[in-house]
Amino acid sequence: MMDILRALEKLRKLRKEAAGRKGVCPPPSADEAFESQVESLKTLLKNRTELYEAEERALRVMLEGEQEEERKREMEKKQKKEREKLLQQKREIDSKLFGDPDEFPLADLLQPFREYYLQAEHSVAALIQIR
């Protein structure tokens, strides 16, 4: 918009010079009116530009905040993947050292003991013997 105003002033000046060469001279009140109108438009554009710059700074701050949150989320995802990878490695090491837990589930190993203590729920004699 400022470029358009400058071009308009330049055009006015050129036309004024061309009219002066032809012998036609515009009244000074027309020059004053044009200058005052251009100055009011420049002031308006300056105020708008300042407002837009302030809004742009605010939006940049908001954008930086969102980018910071996005980076935090990315870091959390990365840490979660690393934790899962370490957990998987631990499972593999435990599997190599102690065997596959699916082959020998802990529940099957403890089943005889569980049956022994749960028989007290079915028989009073078994309850007395266990206690």
C-alpha positions as CSV (number, residue, x, y, z in Angstrom):
1,M,0.0,0.0,0.0
2,M,2.9,2.4,0.8
3,D,4.3,1.6,-2.7
4,I,1.0,2.5,-4.3
5,L,0.9,5.8,-2.4
6,R,4.4,6.7,-3.5
7,A,3.6,5.8,-7.1
8,L,0.4,7.9,-6.8
9,E,2.5,10.9,-5.5
10,K,5.0,10.4,-8.3
11,L,2.1,10.2,-10.9
12,R,0.6,13.4,-9.5
13,K,3.9,15.2,-9.7
14,L,4.5,14.1,-13.3
15,R,1.0,15.1,-14.4
16,K,1.4,18.4,-12.6
17,E,4.6,19.0,-14.5
18,A,3.0,18.0,-17.8
19,A,0.1,20.3,-17.1
20,G,2.6,23.1,-16.2
21,R,4.3,22.7,-19.6
22,K,0.9,23.0,-21.3
23,G,0.2,26.2,-19.4
24,V,-2.5,24.8,-17.1
25,C,-1.8,25.3,-13.5
26,P,-3.9,23.6,-10.8
27,P,-5.0,25.7,-7.8
28,P,-2.9,25.4,-4.6
29,S,-6.0,24.2,-2.7
30,A,-6.0,21.1,-4.8
31,D,-2.3,20.4,-4.0
32,E,-3.1,21.0,-0.3
33,A,-6.1,18.7,-0.4
34,F,-4.1,16.0,-2.2
35,E,-1.2,16.3,0.3
36,S,-3.5,16.2,3.3
37,Q,-5.3,13.1,1.9
38,V,-2.0,11.4,1.2
39,E,-0.7,12.2,4.7
40,S,-3.8,10.8,6.4
41,L,-3.5,7.6,4.3
42,K,0.2,7.3,5.3
43,T,-0.7,7.8,9.0
44,L,-3.5,5.1,8.6
45,L,-1.1,2.7,6.9
46,K,1.6,3.3,9.5
47,N,-0.9,2.5,12.3
48,R,-2.1,-0.6,10.5
49,T,1.4,-1.7,9.9
50,E,2.3,-1.3,13.6
51,L,-0.8,-3.3,14.5
52,Y,0.0,-6.0,12.0
53,E,3.6,-6.2,13.3
54,A,2.4,-6.6,16.9
55,E,0.0,-9.3,15.8
56,E,2.7,-11.0,13.9
57,R,5.0,-11.0,16.9
58,A,2.2,-12.4,19.1
59,L,1.6,-15.2,16.5
60,R,5.3,-16.0,16.4
61,V,5.4,-16.3,20.2
62,M,2.4,-18.7,20.0
63,L,4.0,-20.6,17.2
64,E,7.3,-21.0,19.1
65,G,5.2,-22.3,22.1
66,E,3.5,-24.8,19.9
67,Q,6.8,-25.9,18.4
68,E,8.3,-26.3,21.9
69,E,5.3,-28.5,22.8
70,E,5.8,-30.5,19.6
71,R,9.5,-31.0,20.4
72,K,8.6,-32.2,23.9
73,R,6.1,-34.7,22.5
74,E,8.8,-35.9,20.0
75,M,11.3,-36.3,22.9
76,E,8.7,-38.2,24.9
77,K,7.9,-40.5,22.0
78,K,11.7,-41.1,21.4
79,Q,12.2,-41.9,25.1
80,K,9.2,-44.2,25.1
81,K,10.7,-46.1,22.1
82,E,14.1,-46.3,23.8
83,R,12.4,-47.7,27.0
84,E,10.5,-50.3,24.9
85,K,13.7,-51.2,23.1
86,L,15.6,-51.6,26.4
87,L,12.7,-53.7,27.9
88,Q,12.7,-55.9,24.8
89,Q,16.5,-56.4,25.2
90,K,16.0,-57.2,28.8
91,R,13.3,-59.8,27.9
92,E,15.7,-61.3,25.3
93,I,18.5,-61.5,27.8
94,D,16.2,-63.0,30.5
95,S,15.0,-65.5,27.9
96,K,18.5,-66.6,27.0
97,L,19.5,-66.8,30.7
98,F,16.4,-68.4,32.2
99,G,14.6,-69.9,29.3
100,D,11.5,-68.8,27.5
101,P,8.8,-67.8,30.1
102,D,6.1,-69.1,27.8
103,E,7.6,-72.6,28.0
104,F,7.6,-72.7,31.8
105,P,4.9,-70.4,33.0
106,L,5.2,-69.6,36.7
107,A,1.6,-70.6,37.3
108,D,2.3,-74.1,36.2
109,L,5.3,-74.4,38.6
110,L,3.2,-73.3,41.5
111,Q,0.2,-75.4,40.7
112,P,0.9,-78.3,43.1
113,F,1.3,-75.9,46.0
114,R,-1.9,-74.1,45.0
115,E,-3.8,-77.3,44.9
116,Y,-2.5,-78.4,48.3
117,Y,-3.6,-75.2,50.0
118,L,-6.9,-74.9,48.1
119,Q,-8.0,-78.4,49.1
120,A,-8.9,-76.8,52.5
121,E,-11.8,-75.0,50.9
122,H,-13.4,-78.4,50.1
123,S,-12.7,-80.5,53.2
124,V,-12.6,-79.7,56.9
125,A,-10.1,-82.5,57.5
126,A,-7.8,-81.0,54.9
127,L,-8.2,-77.6,56.6
128,I,-7.2,-79.0,60.0
129,Q,-4.3,-80.8,58.5
130,I,-3.0,-77.7,56.7
131,R,-3.4,-75.4,59.7
